[in-house]
Amino acid sequence: MARRRLSHDGTLVLDSEGLSKLLGDDEHVVALVTEARRRGMEVVICALTIIEAVHARTNRARLSWLLSGLRVVPVGDEEAKAASSLLMAAGLHGHKYAIDAAVAETALRQQRPVVMLTSDIDDMTKLCGDRVRLVAV
């Protein structure tokens, strides 16, 4: 399988599937993260991504080690309001899409160009438009 090329500089954002696959040592995701770092991109996650990606079988030591190498972006009042606005503009409901909206809002605030590794291309396209390059994982 040909590896996708990432842009120089900018930011790589992982959604919950991206983080889960990184935790699981998925070859494709590990290669993309490695390439992003080689190109000087910062690798970030929304703090809520941790909640969505962790489960009973998560290796907590590996999670801690991986998180130490990522920038975890907090979600406060302003970020929550901005995520809510994204939901409304996309015609989505927070009950189902709250974390996706927070991840999208996080991505939209990062240094451009922004690339997101996601399994939710359709939802993230609705939330981010063309301002974030989406890569399916």
C-alpha positions as CSV (number, residue, x, y, z in Angstrom):
1,M,0.0,0.0,0.0
2,A,1.4,3.4,-0.9
3,R,1.9,5.7,2.0
4,R,0.2,9.1,1.9
5,R,2.5,12.1,2.0
6,L,1.9,14.8,4.6
7,S,2.5,18.6,4.3
8,H,5.6,20.3,5.7
9,D,5.1,22.0,9.1
10,G,1.6,22.5,10.3
11,T,-0.3,20.1,12.6
12,L,-1.4,16.5,12.6
13,V,-4.5,15.8,14.6
14,L,-5.6,12.4,15.7
15,D,-9.2,11.5,16.4
16,S,-10.1,8.6,18.6
17,E,-9.5,6.0,15.9
18,G,-6.2,7.6,15.1
19,L,-5.2,7.4,18.7
20,S,-6.6,3.9,19.1
21,K,-4.6,2.7,16.1
22,L,-1.4,4.4,17.4
23,L,-2.0,2.7,20.7
24,G,-2.4,-0.6,18.8
25,D,0.9,0.0,16.9
26,D,-1.0,0.1,13.6
27,E,1.8,0.2,10.9
28,H,0.0,2.8,8.7
29,V,-0.8,5.2,11.5
30,V,2.7,4.8,13.1
31,A,4.2,5.6,9.7
32,L,2.0,8.7,9.2
33,V,2.8,10.0,12.7
34,T,6.6,9.3,12.2
35,E,6.5,11.1,8.8
36,A,4.6,14.1,10.3
37,R,7.2,14.5,13.0
38,R,10.0,14.2,10.5
39,R,8.5,17.0,8.5
40,G,8.2,19.2,11.6
41,M,4.5,18.9,12.2
42,E,3.2,19.0,15.7
43,V,1.0,16.0,16.7
44,V,-2.0,16.8,18.8
45,I,-5.2,15.4,20.2
46,C,-8.2,16.9,21.8
47,A,-8.4,16.0,25.5
48,L,-11.8,14.4,25.0
49,T,-10.2,12.0,22.5
50,I,-8.6,10.2,25.4
51,I,-12.0,9.5,26.9
52,E,-13.3,8.1,23.6
53,A,-10.3,5.9,22.8
54,V,-9.6,4.3,26.1
55,H,-11.3,1.0,27.1
56,A,-10.8,-1.8,29.7
57,R,-8.0,-3.5,27.7
58,T,-6.0,-0.3,27.1
59,N,-2.4,-0.7,28.1
60,R,-2.2,2.3,30.5
61,A,1.6,2.4,30.5
62,R,1.7,2.6,26.7
63,L,-1.1,5.2,26.8
64,S,0.9,7.4,29.2
65,W,4.0,7.0,27.1
66,L,2.2,8.0,23.9
67,L,0.5,10.9,25.5
68,S,3.8,12.2,26.7
69,G,4.8,12.7,23.1
70,L,1.6,14.4,22.0
71,R,0.2,17.8,22.8
72,V,-3.2,17.3,24.5
73,V,-5.4,20.3,23.8
74,P,-7.8,21.1,26.7
75,V,-11.5,21.9,26.1
76,G,-12.8,24.8,28.1
77,D,-15.8,27.1,27.9
78,E,-14.8,28.9,24.7
79,E,-13.8,25.7,22.9
80,A,-17.1,24.1,23.9
81,K,-19.1,27.1,22.6
82,A,-17.1,27.0,19.3
83,A,-17.7,23.3,19.0
84,S,-21.4,23.8,19.7
85,S,-21.5,26.4,16.9
86,L,-19.8,23.9,14.5
87,L,-22.5,21.4,15.4
88,M,-25.3,23.9,14.7
89,A,-23.8,25.0,11.4
90,A,-23.4,21.3,10.3
91,G,-27.0,20.5,11.4
92,L,-25.7,17.8,13.8
93,H,-26.8,17.1,17.4
94,G,-24.4,17.2,20.3
95,H,-25.8,14.0,21.8
96,K,-24.2,11.9,19.1
97,Y,-21.5,14.2,17.7
98,A,-20.2,16.2,20.8
99,I,-16.7,14.7,20.8
100,D,-16.4,14.9,17.0
101,A,-17.2,18.6,17.3
102,A,-14.6,19.2,20.0
103,V,-12.0,17.3,17.9
104,A,-13.0,19.4,14.8
105,E,-12.8,22.6,16.8
106,T,-9.4,21.6,18.1
107,A,-8.2,20.9,14.6
108,L,-9.5,24.3,13.3
109,R,-7.4,26.2,15.9
110,Q,-4.1,24.6,15.0
111,Q,-1.2,25.9,12.9
112,R,-1.9,25.3,9.2
113,P,-1.8,23.2,7.3
114,V,-3.8,20.8,9.4
115,V,-4.2,17.1,8.6
116,M,-6.5,14.9,10.7
117,L,-6.3,11.1,10.9
118,T,-9.9,10.0,11.2
119,S,-12.3,7.2,10.6
120,D,-15.2,9.7,10.4
121,I,-14.5,11.4,7.1
122,D,-18.2,12.2,6.4
123,D,-18.8,13.8,9.9
124,M,-15.5,15.6,10.0
125,T,-16.1,17.0,6.5
126,K,-19.4,18.4,7.7
127,L,-17.7,19.9,10.8
128,C,-14.4,21.1,9.3
129,G,-15.3,21.8,5.7
130,D,-12.2,22.1,3.5
131,R,-10.1,23.8,6.2
132,V,-8.6,20.5,7.4
133,R,-7.2,17.8,5.2
134,L,-8.8,14.5,6.3
135,V,-6.9,11.2,6.0
136,A,-8.9,8.0,6.5
137,V,-7.5,5.5,9.0
